[in-house]
Amino acid sequence: MGGRIDCYLDIVSFYSYVGYADLRQNMGKLAAHGVQVNFIPVFLGGIMQTSDLGNRPPWILKAKGKYLANDSFRAAERLGVPYQGSPPDIVAIAKTVSPLRALHFIKENYPESTYLAAIRSLFHKIWLPPHVNLAEDEKLIAALKEATDELDGGSGKKLFSDEDVEKIMNGRESMKERVKDLTGEAVQKGAFGAPWLIVTRDDGKSEAFFGIAATRNMGIGLHGTMPWQGLRKEMKYFARVTTRVPPQAPSSSINAVIMGRKTWDSIPTKFRPLKDRLNIVISRSAPSKLPETIEPSEPVRVQSLELALQYARTHSDVGRIFVIGGAQIYDAALRLPEARRILLTSIERDFDCDTFFSVDLKDGSWERKSREELQEWTGEDVEEGGQEEAGTKYEFQMWEKHD
């Protein structure tokens, strides 16, 4: 059994739109890890009314409204979601019961791909000018007739015929209790806004999340640095593993660490270069020729991964070679036949990321090695089942490519 994400959303909520887009972009990756995603339309107005928290819309508080206005543009830019500000008549547009019932009818009677494209199409109608009020039947009919799969990555094929639209409009009444019951279900599960996500692991344990970035999606960076902080034991593990030379290497050997310029820049100055390792930095502005001599306080700078590997291999004292980031360097390295091993720190908590590790480790070409094999290769004692630090659970893993 795999994991599951139930995403309760309302098309009048822009953060629901962002959460929908985020999950849709990662559905293939999530499916590869056995995670199912279920989008559940609910009435945000009902959540606000039935919540026992004295809930109020965010725009009621001036400071919160100002912050969310700016944050919405940031979130939209990160995910490629079209956004030009909130509808001027948001209170009227917020009466989404009718289009929500229509979406549930579509979900029950049409293929999933049609349902998902319909959700995005209705989001689009509300959140881009002229900000259509889908509470009005004639406007909902027009929106359904105009809906295509293009916004959801399709060829532009229309989702519904005129007969389909009539069927959907007539079928809304049958979904009246469905919307009411699922809105109540969301409240019972703690919802005070949207999107509200219930994330269930493969062992059956569930947790609730409000907002976006509630899935494990192999994120490795945010704004040029690591999204997680305070994992001192993890950093010490990284330092020991990348410093420790293999037992068979000469006593004078050192390991090489290869990284991109942004990764180098993200390391605090007082820790650069990484101690007791040959630091090689890939930068387009580096000299075209390999350096003949290097300063102890400076890294070796080269223009490409190929030159970095060439320099490391011709350095007589190099033991092991580690590629330590960023994302483009990882991608280039993992395309090489020599790249056969990945040392991974799997972060069990989700963080907002804009940079991702692109390799699907569960596509059949990689095999996770045992804890004992990891310990033997790294020379480290590794806690079984992972560990927790600064409120973040993580696990050290080793993966090897199949022959």
Rosetta blueprint (number, residue, H / E / L):
1 M L
2 G L
3 G L
4 R E
5 I E
6 D E
7 C E
8 Y E
9 L E
10 D L
11 I L
12 V L
13 S L
14 F H
15 Y H
16 S H
17 Y H
18 V H
19 G H
20 Y H
21 A H
22 D H
23 L H
24 R H
25 Q H
26 N L
27 M H
28 G H
29 K H
30 L H
31 A H
32 A H
33 H L
34 G L
35 V L
36 Q E
37 V E
38 N E
39 F E
40 I E
41 P E
42 V L
43 F L
44 L H
45 G H
46 G H
47 I H
48 M H
49 Q H
50 T H
51 S L
52 D L
53 L L
54 G L
55 N L
56 R L
57 P L
58 P H
59 W H
60 I H
61 L L
62 K H
63 A H
64 K H
65 G H
66 K H
67 Y H
68 L H
69 A H
70 N H
71 D H
72 S H
73 F H
74 R H
75 A H
76 A H
77 E H
78 R H
79 L H
80 G L
81 V L
82 P L
83 Y L
84 Q L
85 G L
86 S L
87 P L
88 P L
89 D L
90 I H
91 V H
92 A H
93 I H
94 A L
95 K L
96 T L
97 V H
98 S H
99 P H
100 L H
101 R H
102 A H
103 L H
104 H H
105 F H
106 I H
107 K H
108 E H
109 N H
110 Y L
111 P L
112 E H
113 S H
114 T H
115 Y H
116 L H
117 A H
118 A H
119 I H
120 R H
121 S H
122 L H
123 F H
124 H H
125 K H
126 I H
127 W H
128 L L
129 P L
130 P L
131 H L
132 V L
133 N L
134 L L
135 A L
136 E L
137 D H
138 E H
139 K H
140 L H
141 I H
142 A H
143 A H
144 L H
145 K H
146 E H
147 A L
148 T E
149 D L
150 E H
151 L H
152 D H
153 G L
154 G L
155 S L
156 G L
157 K L
158 K E
159 L L
160 F L
161 S L
162 D H
163 E H
164 D H
165 V H
166 E H
167 K H
168 I H
169 M H
170 N H
171 G H
172 R H
173 E H
174 S H
175 M H
176 K H
177 E H
178 R H
179 V H
180 K H
181 D H
182 L H
183 T H
184 G H
185 E H
186 A H
187 V H
188 Q H
189 K L
190 G L
191 A L
192 F L
193 G L
194 A L
195 P L
196 W E
197 L E
198 I E
199 V E
200 T E
201 R L
202 D L
203 D L
204 G L
205 K L
206 S E
207 E E
208 A E
209 F E
210 F E
211 G L
212 I L
213 A L
214 A L
215 T L
216 R L
217 N L
218 M L
219 G E
220 I E
221 G E
222 L E
223 H L
224 G L
225 T E
226 M L
227 P L
228 W L
229 Q L
230 G L
231 L L
232 R H
233 K H
234 E H
235 M H
236 K H
237 Y H
238 F H
239 A H
240 R H
241 V H
242 T H
243 T H
244 R L
245 V L
246 P L
247 P L
248 Q L
249 A L
250 P L
251 S L
252 S L
253 S L
254 I E
255 N E
256 A E
257 V E
258 I E
259 M E
260 G E
261 R H
262 K H
263 T H
264 W H
265 D H
266 S H
267 I L
268 P L
269 T H
270 K H
271 F H
272 R L
273 P L
274 L L
275 K L
276 D L
277 R E
278 L E
279 N E
280 I E
281 V E
282 I E
283 S L
284 R L
285 S L
286 A L
287 P L
288 S L
289 K L
290 L L
291 P L
292 E L
293 T L
294 I L
295 E L
296 P L
297 S L
298 E L
299 P L
300 V E
301 R E
302 V E
303 Q L
304 S L
305 L H
306 E H
307 L H
308 A H
309 L H
310 Q H
311 Y H
312 A H
313 R H
314 T H
315 H L
316 S L
317 D L
318 V E
319 G E
320 R E
321 I E
322 F E
323 V E
324 I L
325 G L
326 G L
327 A H
328 Q H
329 I H
330 Y H
331 D H
332 A H
333 A H
334 L H
335 R L
336 L L
337 P L
338 E L
339 A L
340 R L
341 R E
342 I E
343 L E
344 L E
345 T E
346 S E
347 I E
348 E L
349 R L
350 D L
351 F L
352 D L
353 C L
354 D L
355 T E
356 F E
357 F L
358 S L
359 V L
360 D L
361 L L
362 K L
363 D L
364 G L
365 S L
366 W E
367 E E
368 R E
369 K L
370 S L
371 R H
372 E H
373 E H
374 L H
375 Q H
376 E H
377 W H
378 T H
379 G L
380 E L
381 D L
382 V L
383 E L
384 E L
385 G L
386 G L
387 Q E
388 E E
389 E E
390 A L
391 G L
392 T E
393 K E
394 Y E
395 E E
396 F E
397 Q E
398 M E
399 W E
400 E E
401 K E
402 H L
403 D L
